[in-house]
Amino acid sequence: MANVPGVSGRSFLDGLVYPLIVLVTGFILAAWLTPVLVPLWDGNARVPNVYNQSENAGRAHLEDAGFRNLTFHSDCSSSVAAGQIREVLVDNGAPIEDETSLVNKYVSGENTPVLEISKATPLVVKLGNGEAC
């Protein structure tokens, strides 16, 4: 058969198979990766209520929510036992008594506001040290 310009000898279906495979593979990858990647792209998260939780449990809840910049600080407390979380504050570089409180004994349980902040926000987590204030 002589070479005819514009005719390659492949059928119309042969030309569709490769693009179809690429398209289906793309959809499968997107469906699989979306639940993994979207939380990483989302810059805000709700601050979980970790009041009166242990340091390890509270750290796990905060990290699960996407907060990684955490500083733990022991302080007196009349509301929680030693090693329990008494407060979560925004670490804005001010003296600790001037930080913005996100979770405490007054803002916990049913009173927890729906508050979303940037996951990059540095947080100070105050733990009870066993001494009453």
N, C-alpha and C positions, 0 to 999 in steps of 0.2 A: 504494500500500500504506500502510496506516495505521501510525503509530508504535506499536510494541508495547514496553512497558517491558521492559528486559533483553535485547532483540534488536537488534543493530546492523546487520544486513545483511551483515556479514563472515562468511566461512566459518570453520570451525574451523581449517583449515590456514593461512588468512591470519593468524590469531592466533598461530601457532607459528613463522612464518618469521622475524620480527624477533628474538625471544628466541633462536632457534637460531643466527642469524647472530652475535649478540653472544656466545653461548657458544663457538662455534667460533673466533671472533676472539680471545677470551680465552685459549683453549687454545694457539693459535698463538703469541700474544705471550708466554705463560708459558714455552713450550718454547724460544723464541728468547732470552728475557732471563735465564732461570735460569743458564746457564753464565757469563753476563757478571756478574750481580749477586751470586751466592752467594759467590764468593771475596772480594768486598768486604765482605760481612756477616760472614764468618768471621773472628773476632778473633785466632785463633792460627795460627801456621805453623811448620814445621820450619826450623831454621836450616841453610842449605845449607853443605856443606863447601867453603869457598873458599880453604883453605890453599894457599899457593904459587901462587895465581893473580895475574894483573896487577890493578892497581887498577880498571881499566875493566871487566874480566871479572867480578871479584868484586862490584863495585857492581851490575852488571847482574843477577847471580844473586841477590843479596840483595834488590834491588828487585823482581825477578820473583816472589820468595817473599812480597812484601808489606811488607818492611821499608823504611821511607822516612826514618827518623830516624837518619842515619848520620853519624859524624864520623871522618875519616881522619887518622891521626897517624903520622909517620915516626919510626922508632926503630932502634937498632942491632939486628943480627940475625946469629947464627952459623948459622942454618938456611935462610934464603932470600936471594936476590939483591935488589939495590936495586929498589924499585918493586913487589915481590911481597908478597902478604899473608902475614904471619907469625902473626897472631892476631886473633880477633874476641871482644870482651868486652862484657858488659853495662855500660852507662854509668850507674852508680848514684850518681854524684857524688863517689865516694871517690877518693883518689889512684889513679892508673892501676895501680900495682902491687897494689892491693887490690881491683880489679874482678874480677868473676866471668868466667873464661875459658870460652867456648863452643866455639871452634875454635882449635887450635894444632897443633904438630907431633906431639904425643902423642895428640891427639883428632882424627884425620883418617883418611881412607880407610875401611878396614874397622872401625876403632875408633870411628867417628862414632856417637854415641848418637842414639837417636830422641828428640830433644828439641824440644818445641813450646813456644814462648813467644808472648806477645802481640806482634802486629805493630807496636804502638805503642811497644814497648820501645826506648829509645835504645841504640844500639850504637856502640862504638868499634872501628874497624878499624885495626890496627897494620900498617904497611908497613915492610919492611926499607929502610934508607937507604944501604946499601953498606958500613957500618962493622960490624965484628965486635964482639960484646959481650964 
